[in-house]
């Protein structure tokens, strides 16, 4: 009798996870426009890190959607790409001025 009342499907997604995944999808056009910024780097290290982080964004977004039910905390994965983009700019500034 107790088995009759157990949930059949996966647990519902939390509101924070839904909001975060929606935010990453809204930022996709911004991500596409950022490809134009790759030419503005004056050092190879900064430019290469920027391109790598730019290329990783869709992969990280796909992983976040794929694993959203089993590991909801991985919905923050695309933030790694955004952080790496900011770091690439700082590295470029440091290497350009030294």
SVG drawing of the C-alpha trace seen along z (x, -y; Angstrom):
<svg xmlns="http://www.w3.org/2000/svg" viewBox="-2 -49 59 51">
<polyline fill="none" stroke="black" stroke-width="0.4" points="0.0,0.0 2.8,-2.4 4.2,-2.1 1.1,-3.6 1.9,-7.1 5.6,-7.3 6.5,-9.8 7.0,-8.3 8.9,-11.0 12.0,-13.1 11.7,-15.8 10.6,-19.2 13.3,-21.8 13.8,-24.5 13.0,-28.1 16.6,-29.1 17.8,-26.4 15.1,-27.4 16.0,-31.1 19.7,-30.4 19.1,-28.2 16.8,-30.8 19.5,-33.5 22.1,-31.5 19.8,-31.1 19.0,-34.8 22.8,-35.5 23.3,-33.4 23.0,-36.4 25.5,-38.2 27.8,-35.2 27.6,-35.3 28.4,-39.0 31.4,-38.5 33.1,-36.5 33.9,-39.9 35.8,-41.0 38.4,-38.2 40.3,-40.4 40.9,-43.1 43.4,-41.2 47.1,-42.2 48.6,-39.1 48.3,-35.5 47.7,-34.3 44.8,-36.6 43.3,-36.0 43.6,-32.3 42.0,-32.1 39.2,-34.2 38.6,-32.0 38.7,-28.8 36.2,-30.2 34.0,-31.4 34.0,-28.0 33.3,-26.3 30.1,-28.2 27.8,-26.1 29.3,-22.9 28.9,-24.0 25.3,-25.2 24.5,-21.8 25.9,-20.0 23.9,-22.2 20.7,-21.3 21.6,-17.7 22.4,-17.4 19.8,-19.8 17.7,-17.0 20.4,-14.9 22.8,-17.6 21.0,-21.0 24.1,-22.8 25.7,-22.3 23.3,-24.8 26.0,-27.3 28.6,-25.7 28.4,-28.4 29.6,-30.9 33.0,-29.4 33.1,-30.5 32.1,-34.1 34.7,-34.2 37.4,-32.9 36.5,-35.7 37.0,-38.4 40.3,-36.7 41.5,-36.7 41.0,-40.5 42.9,-41.0 45.8,-38.7 45.9,-40.6 46.1,-44.0 48.9,-42.7 51.0,-41.2 50.5,-44.2 51.8,-46.7 54.8,-44.6"/>
</svg>
